[in-house]
């Protein structure tokens, strides 16, 4: 089951991230792919807002990964936001993903990896792959592809 969502504006991308957060739980891995400017960080900002994490969710391009703690007042789930863009030129980029120790926080947080396709799938048996596209008119499309687990059931709840 693949779900396609049209996102007319960047604000819609963030709002969809908040909705997506409603079906996410600790231990989830979300891989984001798409060209520069497609809305990967904007979607993650929405996910962070929906999870109720503390602090601003910004692009982790230069620091590779950021951990956002849940707001204790809301009792939510943390967010680990990683960007594998700069790892693609490494001799063994999967080893660099392993060096980030993302699996150490995987059980306690939602982990979102931008540019993670082909690099981070091995972190867990199931994940959600989100392909974002930005069109000439500046609208976006998100294609959600579930891999394993109960993702199809959760995506049905999201699209209801």
N, C-alpha and C positions, 0 to 999 in steps of 0.2 A: 504494500500500500504506500503510494507516494502522495504527498499533499503539496499542492502548489498554491501559494498565497501571493496575490498582487499587492504591492506596497507603493501607493502613489507618491508618498513623500518620505523624507528621512524621519519625520516625526511618526509616520505610520510604521516604519521599521522598528523604531524604539517601542512603540505601543505593542507591536506584535511580540517583541521580546518579553514584555511584561506578561502578555497572555501565555507565551511559551513557558515562562517561569512557573506558571500554575500547574504544569504537568511534569515539571522536573523535580528530582529529589536527590538527596545525597547519594553519591556513587555514580551518577550519570556522567557520561562523556558525550560532549557535543562537538563535532568537527565542522568548522566553517570553511567553505571554499568560495572563491569568486575573485574577480579582478579587483585591482586597486579602486577604491571608491564605491564598491558595491554595497557597503553598509555592514560589514562584519563587526566593526567596533560599535556601531550604533545599535545593532541587534543585541550585542553583549551588554551595552549600557541598559537596555530595556530589561534584559534578563536579571541584571544586578538590581535594578529598581524593583522588579517583581519579587525577587528573593528577599529584598530588604537589607542588602549588605551595607556596611558602613563605608564612607568615603566615595570619591568619584571614581567611576570606571573609565579609564583612559587606555589608549592603545599601549600595549606592552612591547611594541616593536623593538625598542632599544634596551629594555631590561629583560626581555624574553618572557618573563612570567610575573604576574602580580597575584597576591592572595588577598581577598577581601573577606573580612570577618562578618559573620551575621550580626545584626543588631540584637543585643540581648533583650531589649524591650519587646521585640517581635518574636524572638525564639526561632528564627529562620535557619536557613542553610547557608553556609559560606560559598564563595565563588573563587575558583582559581581560573585566571584568564591568562592564557599563554599565546604566544605568537611564534610560529615556527618558520616564518618567512626567511629569516637570516640563516636558518639551519640548512636550507636546501643546497648550499654550496659546499657543505662539509663532506669529508670523505665518507663518513658514516652518520648521516643525520639522525637515524633511529637511535644510535648510541647517545647522541646529544640529547634527544628527548628523554632517554632513560636517565641521563645525568641530571636532568631537571628534577627528578624524583616526584613527578606528577602523581605516580601511583601511591606515594606515601599519604597524600591528602585526598585521594580519590574516594575513599569510603565516607569521608566527612563533609565533602563539598560537591558542588556541581563543577565539573571541569570543562571549560570551553577552550578549544585550541583553534586559533585562526591559522589558515594554511596548513592544517594538520593532516590532510588526506595523504595517505601513503606513508605517514610517519608515526601516527599516534594510535591507530586502530588496535594495536597489540596490547594496549593498556588495560583493556577490558573485553569481555566476550560480546557485549552488545554496546551499540552507540547510536546516536542520531547524527546523520550527515545532513547538513544544511548547505545547499548550493545557492548562493546569491548572485543575481545578475543585475546590472545597471543598464538600462536601455537609453537610447539616444534622447528620449524626451525626459530623462532624469528620473523616471520611475524605476522601481525595482521589483524583482520577482524572487521569492524564496521557494525553493523546492526542498521539501523535507523527506529524506529517505531513511526509513528505520532499518537498522541492522540488528537482528536478534532480539532477544528479550521480549518484553511486553510493549515495545514501542508502538506497534500497530493499534493496540487498544488505547493507549494514551493519545495517539494522534487523532483517533476518532473522537475522543472527548474534546480535543482542541478544536476540531473542525465543526463540532456540533453547535 
